[in-house]
Amino acid sequence: MMYTTTKPTIYLIDGLNMVRSFLYEFSRTEDEVTSDFIDFLESMSLQEQYNMHEYNVIFDGSFRPVGPLYRAGVHIEFSEQDTADQIIYEKASFLHASGKRVIAVTDDRELQNALKKEGVKTLFCQKFYRSFKTFDK
């Protein structure tokens, strides 16, 4: 079982990957699942064992109303004309080269492989989500 690390880490999360990895589990709309996921992350980022981390959620496409873009340790952004994958790759490479601890959360294997070549750790969406499960409730 993997637990979320206690070392301050910047998580770069592919928002649509994350949301879509849950869509089939709940008969709800993408907007509802998005809202729940962001609320979940915000509540996790307020807990003592997770509040040293930064959670950057990058959604593909242009701005959509998802509530506040900064909530506790969570920052939400939109890729606009780029893809979330491009932004995650660039940010992860830069942060890693700057000596920061960064983990990319994506289900995109191509992106994972490209980041691993740069020395960046990656996690699948469901595995990231489940890493919190140990502590909740």
N, C-alpha and C positions, 0 to 999 in steps of 0.2 A: 504494500500500500504506500503510495507516495503522499507525503504531507507537504503542504505549502511551506516553502523555506522560511527560516527566521531571519535570513540575511536580507537587508533592504534590496528590493528588486523592482525593476520597472517591467511590468507586464504590458506587452503590445498585443492587443486582442483584436482579431478580425471579427468585427461586430456581426456581419451577416452570416459568416460561418457559424459563429456561436449560436445565434438565434435559430438558424436553419437546422442546427444539430438537435434542437429541441422541438421544432415545429411538429414533428410526427408523434411526439409523446403526448402532446396536448392538443385537443381539437380547438385551437384558438387561432386568432389572426397573428400575422407577423408583428403587427404593431403592439398587440397585447403581450406577446412573448418578449419583444424588445423591451417594453416598459418593465416587465417583471425582472428580466435579467439585469437591467440597469439598477433597479431598486435593490436586488439581491447583492450586486457588487458594492453598492453604496453601503449597505448595512454591514457587509463583511469588512469593508475598509475602515469602518468605525470601531471594529472589535480590536482589542488590545493585541491579539496575536497576529493581526494582519495589517495594522495601521502604519507600519513602517514601509509598506510597499506603495508604488504608484500604479494605477490601473489606467492605461490609455486604450480606449475603445475606438477603433477606426472603422467607420461604416463606408461602404462603397457609395459613390454618387454624391449628389448635391444635398445641401442642408435640408433636413426634415425636422419638424418639431418633435423632440423627444424629452422635453423638459430641460432643466438647467444643464449646461454643458460641463459645469464644474460642480461636483458633489463630493464632499469629503475627499477621499484619495482617488476619485474617479474623474477622468477627463474624457469627454466625448468629442470626436471630430469627424468630419466627412471628407472623403478623398477628392471631391469635386471632379476635375477632369482626369486625375490619375486614378489608379485602382488602389484599393486598400492594401493589396499585396505589395505594390511598389512602395507605398509609404512605410509599411511595416519593414520591408527590406532595408530601405534607406535609413530609417530611424534606428533600427536594430544594429545595423553595421556601424553607424556613427557612434551610438552609445557604447557598443562593445569596444570599439577602437579607443574611446575616451576612458575606458577602464570601468565603466558602469556595469552592474549586474543586470542583464536584460534577458527576458524569456519571451519568445514570440508564441502566441496562442493562435493556432490556425489548423484547419484540416487540409490545407493545400500542400500536398506532398512535394510539389516542385519548389514551392517557397521554403518548406522545411529543409529540403536538400541544399538549396542555395545558401540558406542561413547557416546550416551545419558546416559548410565549407568555410564560412567566415568565423567559425568558432562560437556561434550563437546557439544557445539552447532553445529547443522548441517543445511545445506540448500540444497534443490534440485537444480540441475544445472540451469534449466530455471529460477527459482526464483532468484538465484544469478545474472544471466545475466540481468534480468529485473530490479533488484534493481539499476542498473546504468542508466536505460532508462530515469528516471526523469530529469537528467541533460544534456543528450547529445543533440546534434545539435546546 
